[in-house]
């Protein structure tokens, strides 16, 4: 894994060598500190030569700038600075990091040309974007023809050093405590999704989650034997085709002063999904190592909340299984009873994530009596047909919760789009032989999957389901992510908690 950049905040310039980064806008103006360095004429001349207009996130790179002690000058555009929204500041940090080389020491004069101060939160978001952009998964790369160093027996190059100089540096340092925790959580989620399934099985995944005890998170891990006693036949039915035993992990963070009911987050953790007896096509099956993106997001979220000492009571539940086509695997036509007592006819063994979530949702309610539940799952290809890879599908029984998730998504850039629920979709999962069946046919596949999950949520509990099949892995690369795994879910859910459940 690439080492995170060393980000720090200062009132004045610490270095006069290395790389200087300044911000401009569509006027090609500079802030006061940058003007004091005497680079205004240099910028104008270089911009004219390169036809540089200071557009949002556009970069102008000058090597060995004349009459400047710095080795390099990087100019980054803000476009129309008054039109910048919250998420643009982390994107700015990602662009800045992307312009730097490994081991480079850089000084950013974080000031707007119009004289408006960049706030402490905005400065911290620049740092957040830089850390997220720096991440890459190269653990299994040895030094080869491409000359890249991986962690496989090779010494890693020094990380980037980014000194951010700004008037609000004191406030930025305070805000950075939370932002750095969020970055750690998102990177942890990316790491889990990127790991190959031969390395990260259910037991190993559970051990990664249990490591959060070091941050003060209470951990309970259920074995296959314990789940059998609880009647979790839906989850265990998915796991029975694999030689690797399942696990269910509960992570509890008690950060609030009161002992009120917690907020619960439940994640699907299918460490590899062949489809079981209803086996998937060979093409692209390797990507099914990422079918635990929901569980990874929950673990990353719990890390972020604990590391920043969130003042909320939160529980994270993850069901961890492997879905394999062994001679002992469950078959289409089998009927299993979930822990809640609901009987399920298995129509397609590749509709397995909802079976895992059914018992995990039941356990979350039985054990912790949460007031709110949000589950995350790389559940259906149908949601990608509907929404592509920019939005996650959101299904909710509570308008207040749905609105809060939408706002958190807009703020963080992890956006959601609300999809319908309704009695008509219930009819599509009625079974001839059991209470319900695990698929409702080709049409409305993501909706019938959500309608299935709704059967396992108690009345009176605010619930939302996030289908992240299009956003957790293989989604388009952005200014803040160059990894196959995005860590989607950590930032939106941390923001949901911060804005609505802390006090």
N, C-alpha and C positions, 0 to 999 in steps of 0.2 A: 504494500500500500504506500502511495506517495505520502511523504510527511507533510503535515499541515504547515502553512506559512506561519511565521512568527509575526503576529499582528500586535501593534502597540499604538497608543495615542499620546500625543505630546502637544504642548502649547507652542513650542518653537522648534525649528529645525535641529535635528540631532546630528545629521551628517551633511557634508558638502561634497561627497563623492558618491559613486554608484549611479543610480538612475533617479532622475527627478520626474515626477508626474504632476501635471497641472490640469485643471479643468477649464474649459472654455464653453461658449455657447454660440448661437447662430450669429452673434455680433462679432465673434472672435475676440471678445474682451477677456481680461484676466482679473483675478482677485488682487487685493492690495499686496499680499506677500509675494505673489508671483511677479507682479509688476516691479516690485523692489529688486528682483533679481536681474532686471534689465533684459528680459527676453521678449518683450512685446514686439519689437521690430523683427526679431528672428522668427517669431510665430507668423507675422503677417507675410513675410517673404516666403517662408516654407509653405504656408497655406496657399498662396497664390500659385506657387510652382506645382503643388500636388492637387490643386483644385479642391482643397479641403474646406468644408463649409461649417464645421462645428456641429453637425447633426448628432442627434441622440446616439450615444455609445460608439460614435465613429472615432477611430484612433489615427493619430499622426505621429510617426516615429522618426526622431532625428538622432543620428549617431554622431558622437564627438562634436556637440554643438559649440560653435565659436564663442570665445570669451566667457565660458561657463565651466566651473570646476567639475561639474557632474559629467560622467562619461556618456550619458544618454539622456535625452529629453523625450518624454511621452506625453502627448496632449490628448485628452479624452473629451469628447463633446457631450454637453448636456442638452443640446437642442434648445427647445423653449423650456427653460428651467422652471417656469411657473406651472407648467403642465405635468411635471413629474409626479407620479403617484408613489405610494409606499414601496411597492415591489420593485420600482425602478432603481432604488438605491442598492439593493443586493445585486441586481443585474449589473450595475455599474462596477461593484466590487469584483464580480466575476470577469468582466471585460478587462479590468485593470490587471488582475492576476494572469489572465490569458496573454497579456502583452509582455509578461516577464519570463525570464529564463530561470532554470533551476539554480539555486544558490545566489541569485541576484539580490542585492541590497537596494531597496527602493524607498524613496521619500515622496509621499503624496501630500501636496498642499491642497487640502480639502476645503475649498472656498468657492462660492459662486461669484461670477463676474459682476452680478448686479448688486453685490454687497449684502445680500440676505444671508444670515448665518445658517450653516448646515447644522441641524440639531444633533444632540447626542445620540438619539435613537437612529437617525439617518446615518451617522458616522458608524455606529455599531453594525448597521445593516450592510454597509460597505465591507466591513471586515467579515461579516457572515458570508456574503457572496464570494469573497476571495477564498475563504477556507473551503467552501463547498466546491468551487471551481477547481481547486488544487487536487482534489481527490482523484485517484485512479487505482484500479485494481490490477496489480502486476506481480502478485505474490508468486505466481507459478512461472514467471518469465526468467530464464537465465540470460546472461549476456550473449547475444547472438549477432547475426548479420546486421540487424537494425541498430545495434549499439546501445540498446536500452538496458538499464539495470533493473532487475526485479529484486525481490526479497530472497530469492532462492540462492543463498550463499554469496550474494554480492553486496558490497558496501553501497548503501544508498547515498546519493548526493545530498548536499546540504539543502534545507528548505529555503524558500524565499523569505526574506525579511522585509516586512512592510510597515514602515513608520508613518502613521497618519497624523499630520500636523493640522490643528484646527482650533478655533477659539473655544469651542464647546468640548474640548478634550476631557475635562473632568467628568462631565455628564456622560460622555461616551464610554469612559472606563467603567462606570456603574452599569450602564446598559449592556456592556460587553460580557459581563458575568453571565447573564441569561443567554445572550446570543451564542456565546461559545459553547454553552451546555446544549443548546438546540443543534448547533453544528455537529457536536459529538454524537448526538442521538441520530441525526440523519445519516451520518457516515457509518454508524453502527448498523443501521438498517440496510444501507447499501452493501456493506461487507457481508451480511448474512445472505442477502439475495444473490450476490455474485459468487459465493462459495459453491464449488461443485458438490453434488449430492453424495458422492462417495466419501467426502470429508465431513459433510454436515448432515447427519441423519437426525431422527427425532431425539435420540439420547444426547447427542452432541449439541443440538440446538437448545435443549433444556438446560444443559450446563452453561451455555452462553447466557441464557436468561438468569440463571441462578447467580451469576457473577455480579448482578446488581445488588446483592446483599451488601457489598462493600460500600454502596452509596446510601444504605439505610432502608432499602426496599425489603419487605418481608416476602419470602418465597415459600410456596408450597408446590411440590411436584407429585402428581399422581402417576402411579405405575399402571400397567395393564391389569394387574390383579385388583388394584383398588378401583379402577374404572369398571371392571366387571361387577364388583359388589354394588356399585352405584347404578348399574343397569345401563351403562352408556353403549348400547348395542349399535347405535347409528355410527358413532365414531369408530368403534372397534371393528365394525363390519368393513370399513374402508381399509383398516390396517391389517386385516387377517391374511392378506395375500403376500405380505412382506415378512422376511425373516427378522427385520429390525423392529423392535417393540415400540409401541406408541407411548406418548407422554402427554399429559395436560399440565400446564404450568400456570399458577396464579401468582401474580406480582401485586403487592399491596403497598401503596405509598400513603402514609397518614401525615399530611402536611398542614392540615387545618387545625385550629385550636379546638373547635367543636368536634363532637363525635357524630356528625350528621351522616346521612346515607351517602355513599360514594358515587362518583361517576365511573362507569365501567366501559372499558374498551376490549373488544373480543376480536381475535385475529385468526384467520385460517392459516394453518401451517402444514401444508402438504409439501414435504421436502422434495419429493419427486412424484410426478403424476404421469404414469404411462397410459392412464385411462382404465387400467385394470382389464377385465375380460372384454370390455368394450374399448379395445385398444386404439390408441390414436395412430394416425399416419406417421411414418418414420420421419418425414420431412419436418424439421423444426422441433422435433420432440426434445432435443437437448435443452431448449429454453424452459422446459418444465421443471428445471431445478429452481426456477423463480416462483413456483406456485405457492410459496410460503411468504409472499410479499406482505400480506396482511399481518401475519404474526411478526414479521421483521419490523414492521412499522410500530406495532404495539410495544415491542421490546425497546426500540429506539426512543419512542415517546416516554416510556417509564424512566429510561436513562436521563432524558432531558429534564423531566419534571423533578427527579431526585437531585440531579446535579445542580439545578438552579434553586433548589429548596422551595418548590411550589407550595403555596399555602392552600392546598386543596387535598381532599381525600379521593384517591383514584385507585382503581383496581384494573389490572390488565390480565386477561385470560387468553391463553393460546392453546389450541389443539394441534398436536404434532403427530403426523402419520406419514407413511409412504404408501402409495397406491400402486401395487404390482399385480401382474397376471399369473400368479402362482396357482398350482393345483388346489390350494386351499382358499383361493380368492372367492369373494362373494360373486354371485351370478345375477344376470338380469332375470327377474321373476322372483328372486328371494324377497322375503318380508322380514323386516327387523323392527324391534320396538325400541324407540328412543327412551332415554332416561325419564322423560316427561310422561311416558305412557303412550304417546302417539305412535301408531304403527305405520310403517312406510314400505311401500312396494318399490323395489329397485327396478327401474325400467332401463337405466343406463348407468353402468358403473363409473362412467366418466363424469357423471354429475355428483361427484363425491364431496366437494367442499361444503356444500350445504348440509350434508350429513354430519360432518365434523362440527360445523357451527351449531347445529341443532343441540347437540349435547353440551357444547361449551356455553351457549347462551343459557341453557337450563342451569348449569352449574353456577354461572355468575349470579343468577337470580336467587337460587336456593341458598347459596353460601353468604352472599354479601348484600342482598336486597337493595340494589342500586336504584337511584332515582332516574338515572339516564343511562342508556346503553347505546354505544356506537360500535358496529362491527365493520371490519374491513376484510375484503377478500378479493383475490384475483379469481373471480367467480365464473364469468361467462365471456365467451367470444362475442356474444350478441351485443354486449355493451359497446364493444369497439365498432361494430357495424353501425350502431346508433349514434355514437358520440366521437368516434375516432380516438385520438390519443392525447388530446389537450384537456379534456374534462373527465373526471370520474363521475359515474352515475350515482345519484343519491336518491334513496327511497326512505321516506320518513312518515311516521304516524303522528308527529307533533310539529305544528307549524313554527313554534318558537325555536325548537331545536334546528329545524331545517333552515330557518333564517339565520341563526347564529353560525351554522356551518357554512352557509353561502358567504357571509361577511368575512369569516376567517379565511375562506378560500381566496376571496378577492384580495385580501390584505397580504397573503403570503405567496400568491401565485399558484397555489395548489387548488385549482378551481373545481367546483362541483356543479352538476346540472340536475335539477330535481326531475325524477321520473314518476309515473303514476303507480298507484296501488288501487285495488278495488275488488269487489265481490266477483265481477266477471272473470277475473284471472284466477280466483279460487276454484272456479268450476273446471279450469283447465288442468288442475292437479288432483282432481278427484280420482280415486282408484276403485276398481271393481272389487278388489280383494282386501284392501287395507284402508286405513283412514285417509291417507294421501299417497301419491306417488312422487318420485324424486325428479321427474321432468314433466313439462307440460306441452311438449311438442316443439316444433321449429319456431313458431311465431311468438314474439314477445318473450324470448327466452330469458332475458335478464329480469323481466318483470315477474314471470312465474317463479323464478328462483328466489326473488325477494319475497314474493307472496308465501312461498314455502317457509322461509325463515320467520316470517311474521307469526306463523302458527306456534312458534316456540318462545314468544315474548308475551309476558303477562299483561293483561289489561291494566292501564294506569301507569305503566312505565313508558316514558318518552324514549322512542327507539328510532335509530337511523341506521341504514345499511349503505355502505359505500362499496360499489363494485369498481375495483381499481385495476382490472385486467389490462386496460390500455395505458395506464399511467405508471405502474410500479416497475415495469421492466421493458426494455426495448423501445421506449418512447423517444421522440425526437430529442436530440441533445440541445441544451440551452446554454445561456451565458453562465449558469451556475452549476451545470452538470455535464460532464463529458463521459460519464460511466454508463454501462448498460443498465445497471440498477439505479433508480432515481432516489430511493429512500422516501418515496411519496407517502405522505400521511403524517410524518412526524411534525412538520411545521404547522400544518393546518390544525391538527388536534391539540398541539401545545397552545396555539393561539385561542382555540375554542375554550380550553381550560382557563387560560389567563384572563380572558375577557368576560367569562360568564360564571366561573365556579370558584374563584379565589376571593378571599375577603378577610 
